[in-house]
Amino acid sequence: MSFGEPYHYRINSIRIKDVDVVGLYVQVDIYENIFLGGITGSVSMLETDAAKFIEDNEIKFIEEITFEFTNSLDQTLEFNGFINGYKDNVVIGNKRLYTLDFVSKGVRMNEMVFVNKAYRNALPSDIAIDMAKKLNPDADIQNVDIGVPMTYLVPNIKPLEVMKYVNDNAISTNSKITENDDRDKEAKGTAGFCFWETISGYRFASMDSLSKGFSFNTWQDYGTTLANNSNSFDEQMRTISEYNFPALGNFQHKLRTGTLQSKHYSMDIDSGIFSRINYDAQGELVKDDMAGSVSGPTRIFSTIYSSELHEPKCKKAQPHVWDQTRKSTQQGVAKQNAFTDKHGRITLPPQFDMRAGDTIDIKITKASPNDSPGGFDPNTSGTYIIHQVGHHILNNGRAYTKLAILRSIDQDTEADTLEFGAVQ
């Protein structure tokens, strides 16, 4: 199905409390983000004295909301959640414009469920599956990797709080400690995971996997063009209409957070041995030219270490099994701060199949003083992780999708060459 214009869409339904509100809505906005465990959004509506939706239907702002839209590519955006609040009441004459916030079923359920469970030597992915089922038993979950088994005694907290701990403390297979001697050690690798909800279900992946291209879906051939009129319809659907890159690296931030080099003082309370653990990102996360600009650790960590704390048997615990802080503290901080090295925002015609956590290849044309072709900007073009997807549907028959994209410091930045209307 084609509407003849990339930004056009079709309304299939919008219902609140099973009441059709297509004639009242002004705009629908919905967001998913890899750093958030749930979907949020809002719907703006316009009432008149003759059509008082809230009063006539006794709306309490806790009701179910469903909607479905279809874009020019025959992609369907379908959502089922709950109204969560009322705001922005603007009265003009006999008309009233207001906004209703909504959330996914998982966000609502998160406030009603508490987890009190012992996870012993459990895979991080298994914990993620367990929490996803508690949030929404009918939801699907996709895992890119499973992580290294961990121990976590959950202290009667909510599922998304459980996953926040797992995201910050679970380790991937490349995180390790080099035992030089009892006191001096070397930390290697990276750590850190993300657990988030999309319209298609939940996702769980390590930041390392996302930045190395082990993504869920890859979207290619998106970019800016000089003119759209001569391009095919499919090419127009892949055209970036607006873009903004507020941050293209921040070296000072990397120094302050200990992304490049850090030192970890760790006291083993079981043996009484005090260890010094050095971490150097050279060869792990960053290129030699950046790592060579740092002459020593720029951040100090201090923790207590106890391998015996969760050992259930009467035998000596193996190192880094029950207590994994020496494999996660420096590695997690380094990866999390390197993960968002560059970030920007781009606007596209409505892309209802794109999800947070996908990757996208883009080409941004260089600015030229005489508006002539200037090639592609190497600083902004390339491969990015989509960390937020925002769909914006207006009642004038037009819609657009705004993507927040990021690139890790160790990510492959080469995008495939664009063929459509692109300036080489």
Secondary structure, 3 states (H helix, E strand, C coil): CCCCCCCEEEEEEEEECCEECCCCEEEEEEEEECCCCCCEEEEEEEEECCECHHHHCCCCCCCEEEEEEEECCCCEEEEEEEEEEEEEEEEECCEEEEEEEEEEHHHHHHCCCCECCEEEEECHHHHHHHHHHHHCCCCCEEECCCCCCEEEECCCECHHHHHHHHHHHCECCCCEEEECCCCEEEEECCECEEEEEECCEEEEEEHHHHHCCCCCCEEEEEECCCCCCCCCHHHHHCECCEEEEEEECCHHHHHHHCCCEEEEEEEECCCCCEEEEEEECECCCECHHHHCCCCCCCCEEEEEECCCCCCCCCCCCCCCCCCCHHHHHHHHHHHHHHHCCEEEEEEECCCCCCCCCCEEEEECECCCCCCCCCCECCCCCEEEEEEEEEEEEECCCEEEEEEEEEECCCCCCCCCCCCCCCCC
